[in-house]
Amino acid sequence: MARKKNYDEREVVEKAMNLFWKNTYESTSMQMLEKEMGINKFSIYASFGNKHGLFLASLAYYKEKVGAIIKKFASGTNGVQDIKQFFIDSVTIVDPDGSRNGCLITNTYNEFAASEDAVIQEEMNSFMTTIKELFIEKLRMDGSKDEETILREANFLLLAKHGLAAASRVNTTQEIEDYIEMTFKNI
């Protein structure tokens, strides 16, 4: 008979997510997870299979957390202004407590770039494809741009978003605001 969990699974996933976000996947040990989550490794294995499974649950929780800004972005009708607001919102949501950890998705994308982990690669590619498609959709709202320009600008914005996520780890609020303003100066 299965034992009843003595913890809230969402709460422990959030704690794990914050630890992975701060330290990266590779630098986070099972001992660190046990301590942060307040449960033993047997409970972690029982609920998530292993560290990798817990990390996937953490990524899913993070995506849920940023889902509101993506939904807001997707439903916008102001084209480039929606993209700019998405940049602003994404910095705000990833740094609500001043922890300056950047974006967990971008951090993971960078950490696993050369990895052969197909599951993580698919998670990252899916997320980045969604963002790029939204950029394209918003850029198309400006009827004066041809498809080639739209695709180039979408690629530029995707890279700029990565840069923004990295910069948000170390740069000042004013520097971040200037970065966003300059990014959209020629879009």
Helices and strands as residue ranges (DSSP letters): H 9-23, H 30-37, H 41-48, H 51-75, H 80-94, H 104-111, H 118-140, H 147-167, H 173-183
